[in-house]
């Protein structure tokens, strides 16, 4: 029992220090992108016999880029913690949206507003599970791939870390979400609307490819951010605490 208390105390201190050390713009963009993904996932952008895409693919690349930046500088454990924080903030935001949607108003017809911001519980469930699982996969892959390079801080190492982890992580995110929501719950709650497993797989594959393209375009920005953090010794207190506690 004592060891558990000591572990919890250590983790609380570590997490508090981490939150203070990570620059606010990256965390802010990360959280906003997670919330936006949840809202955009309500709309199917394309549905054919072999492929279907939802609106979440328009912003999910930003979430993975932020995770790659945090993982590169602070490590996968830190990135996992921020991912959990983002998921919790997203759940709180969805709760506030839901409360706002069920409050009656005679000022105007807010049915469209209520339908979008009221949300759908199984979309929230699917997006949360998919996000947390894919985040853990992405962060661990990113960190492991970087360790395989002789110069883990070089451009090539960062590029390979970002490209491979993003593609695989995005595939897992899209596939898990699609199966849970569009193949699992949608046929029951949306009058028979459904995606086939093939559509889910192709959505995951196509979405991952699209996100990979975005990652290739924007990864130089991520690399410059990480390089700048290292030069300015951003998060020195957290990194030192982690090193000493090992």
Secondary structure, DSSP 8 states (H G I E B T S, - for coil): -HHHHHHHHHHHHHHHHHHHHS-HHHHHHHHHHHHHHHHHTTSEEEE-SS-EEEGGGGTHHHHHHHHHHHHHHH-HHHHHHHHHHHHHHHHHHHHHHHHHHHS--SSS--HHHHHHHS--HHHHHHHHHHHHHHHHHHHHHHHHHHHTSTTTTSHHHHHHHHHHHHHHHHHHHHHHHHIIIIIIIHHHHTTT----HHHHHHHHHHHHHHHHHHHHHHHHHHHHHHHHHHHHTTTHHHHHHHHHH-
